[in-house]
Amino acid sequence: MKTNMPKRPKCHGCILLALTLLLYGVATFFAPERALTAAEKSLGILAKIFPILLVVFFLTALLNTFIRPKSIAKHLGSGSRLRGWFLALFGGVLSHGPGYVWYPLLADLRDQGARDGLVVAFLYARAIKLPWLPVMVSYFGLTFTYLAGPDVFEPDAVAQGERLKALCAGFGFKGLFPLDNAIEPHDQPHCTAEAIRRANLDLIRRADLVMANLNPFRGFEPDSGTVYEVGFAEALGKPVFGYAADRRHMLERLREHQRLDNDATHCKDRMLIENFALSHNLMFTHTLVADDPRSCLDHIKKVSR
């Protein structure tokens, strides 16, 4: 006659805890300072996850007290079908904190009839977080577009940046405007300038492409900072697209701008005027594609298909 003997409680956690304490004891003996530092860091991590642990323990207690194994098997067992997958994925997305703090609850669910596949689905779904969904869309559903140009010097520069970003969004792109950077002013102006420069270059590194405003700025030529950013992006191998309202040939534009003779081939500084039937310097031959931002984005959209 067989007798149902009570199962011995699992003590894997106790063994792990004992081994951890043993290792700390050995470390304290050989390197007490390092052991103390490690202990402080461990306590700091424990303090951070303690609130989540309380939530998990509370949910585990509710599970064991009010939910029967048959109910768990019904909703998360082999017969749960799509409903079980939905619950596992939805629960994983909503859960927070390190994954290992949820292991006790998942182990209880598994012991009471939940499928292994749903436990795995819960853990995988934890990679998706609701607050991060817009960021994920930005990375995987939209194209980052750095908006280079002297627009940052406009009287309503912030509003201008928002208009450009809204225009980008209409074409399925994510606009990155230089003023998106939060720069703390330094006591020394050149330190502030260097911080702005580094932040802008970092934005270009993040971007998938650059759209540059190559309209004249404080004279006949485009903004020198914009030209630098175009070269930097080109050096990184990023596509660059530019726009300028006046794309007449340089000879025609400069003759008008400096009020030169109709047959003049040199500017007022007696420098030769390029005559390649281009509106800008020949280095922008492949870059200048449109008259305005909207037309430029439309061109980018077409060539990106």
N, C-alpha and C positions, 0 to 999 in steps of 0.2 A: 504494500500500500504506500502510494507516494504522498509525501507531506509537502505542502506548499511552504517553503521556507521564505521568510522575508528577505527581500533583496538588500544586499549591503549597500549603503549609500556611497555614491561616487565621491572620491576625495581628491580628484585631480587638481582642483584649485588649492587644496591644502598642501599638496606636494609641491606645486609651483611656488607657493608662498614660502614654504620651508627652504627650498633651493635658493630663492631670491635672498632671504635673510642670511643664509649660509654664505652666499657670494659677497654680500655686504660685509659680513663679519671677516671674511678673508681679506677683502679689499681694505677694511679698516686697519687690519693688522699690518699689512705691507705698505699701504699708502693712505694714511688717515685723512690728509687734506683732500685728496681726490675723492675719497669715499664720502666725505662730508659734502663736497660740492655736488656729487652725484645724488646724494640723498636729498639735498635742498631742491635740486631740479625735479626729482621724482615727486616730492611733496607739492611742488608748484603745479606740475601736470595733474596730480590728483585733485588739487583744489579747483582746477579749471573744469575737470570732467565730473566733479562730485554732484553738481545740480542735475546733470543728465543721468547719472547713476541713480539718483533718487527717483527720477521719472520712470526709469526702467524698472526699478524695484517695485514701484507703485503699480505699474502696469502688470508686472508679473504676479503680484499679490491679487490684483483684480481677476487676472486670468485664472489663477488657481482656485479662487473663491467662488466666482460667479459663472464662469464659462465651463460647460461640460465638455469632455473629450469628444463626445458624439457631435456636438455643435462645431467644434474645430475641424473634425474630419469632414463634416458636411461642407463647410465653407473653404477649407484649405486642403482637403484630402484628395484622393484620386478621382472622386466624382465631382469635384468643384468646377472643372473645365475653365472657361474664360473668366468666370467670376473670381476664381482663386488667383489667376494671374493678375487680374485688375487690382485685387486687394493687396497682393504682394508688391506690385510695382508702385501703387499709390502710397502704400505705407513706407516703402523705401525712400520715395521722393520727400515725404513729409518728415522723416526721421532726421535728427540732428546729432552732432557729436561724433566722436570716434566710433568706428564700426564695432570694435571689440566690446564696447559697453552694452551692445544689444545682443551679444552672444547668449547670455543666460535666458533672455526671453525667447529667442529663436530656438534654443535647445528645448525649452519647455513646450513650445508649439510643436516641435518635431516629435517629442516624446508622446504628445497627445494626438498625433495623427496627421500633422501637416506634412505635405510632400517635400522631399529634398529639393526638387526643382524650384519650388516657390520660395524656399529659404534662400537659395542662390539668387533668384530674381530680386528678392528684397535687398540683398547686399549689393548687387550690381546697380539697382535703381538709386542707391544712395549717392551715386556719382552725380545725379541730377538734383539740383536744389532750386526751389522756386525763386529765391532772390537773385540767383545767377542766370536764370533763363534769358533775360535780355542780353547779358554778356555773351552767353553761348550763341544766341542768334546773331550777335554782332560778329562773332568769330567765324561761325559756320554758315550763316545765312546771308550775310551782307559783306560787301567789300569795303575795307578801310581805305578812305581817300583823304590824303593830306591836302589841305587847302592852302597852298602857298600864294603869297601876294602881299601887296601893301595895304590890304583891307584892314589890317590891324591898326593903321594910323588914321582911319576914318573917324570923324567926330562921334559916330554911333557904332564904334567898332564891334562891340559885343553883339548888338542887334544885327549888324551886317553878318557876323559869323553865324548867328542863329538862322538868318535867311539862307545863307549858303548851305548850311547843314540840312535845313528843311528841303531845299532843292535837291540835295544829294539823296535824301531819304525817298523822295518821289521817284527816283530812278533805281532804287534798291541798293544804294551805297550808304556807307556810314562815314559822314564827314568828320574829319579831325581838324579843328581850327586851332591855331597857335595859342589863342587866349584861353583855350580849355585848360591849359597848364596853370596850376596855382603856384605862383612864385612869391616867396616871402622876400620883401625888399631888404637889401643889405646896407650896412652903413656906407660902404664904398660903392659908388655907382657902377664901376667896372665889374665888381663881383655880381651885382644884380644882372648886368648884361651877360656875363658868362653863364649864369644860371639859366637865363632865358634861352641862350644859344643851345646849351646842353639839352634842355627840355624839348626844344623844337626838333633837334636832331633825333632824339629818342622817339618822338611822334612819327618822324619820317621812317625810322627803322620799323616801327609797328605797322605802318601803312602798307597796303598792297600796291598802291599807285599814288601818283601825285598829280593834282590839277593846279596849274599855275596861272595866276593873273599876270600877264606880260604887257599890260598897258603901260604907257609912259608914266614915270613917277619923278617928280621934281626935276623935270627936264625932258629930254627926247627919248632916253633909253628906259627899259624896265628897272624896277627896284633891284639894287645890287644884292640885297639879302635874298630876294626871291631867286635871282640868277644863281647864287651860291647853293641854295637848297635844291634847285633843279640839277646842278652838277653833282651834288652829294647823292641825290636819289639815283641819278644815272650810274654813278660809280657803284651803287649797291645793286644795280641790275633791275631797278624798279621802273615800270612804264611811267612815262611823263607825258602829260597832255596840257597844252597851253592855249590861252585865248587872248585876243586883243581886238579892240573895237576897230582900229584902223589897220587894215592889212594891205594897204597899197604898197607899191614898190618903194624901197628905201630912198632911191633917188628922188622920186616925186614927193615923198613925205618930208625929207630933209630940205629940199629946195623950198618947199612951202614954209616949213618951220623957221628957217633962217633967212627967208626972203632972198634967195639966191637967183641968179639968172636961170632961164629955162634950160640952158645948155651946160650949166655948171657941173663939174665932175669932182670938185673938191669943196669941202665945207669951209666955214669962216676961219677955222684954225689951219687951213691949207693942207688938211689931211684928205686922202683919197676916199671917196664915198663908194662903198661896195655896190656893184651893179650885177647882181646875180638874179634879178627879177624876184627878190624876196623882200618881205617887209621888215624883217629883223636880221640880226647877225646870222651868218650861215650855220652856226652851231645849233640853231633852232630849226633847221630845215625840216626835220621829222617831228618836231614838237608842237608847233603852232598849228592847230587844227580847227579853230572856231573863233567867232567874233565875241561870244559872251558865254557865261557859265552854263546856261541851259543848253545851248548848242554843243558845247564841249562835252557835257554829260551825255547828251544824246549820241554823240560820236563814240564816246567810250563804251556806252551800252551796246552799240552795234558791233564794234570790233571785238568785244568781249564774249560775244555769243559763240 
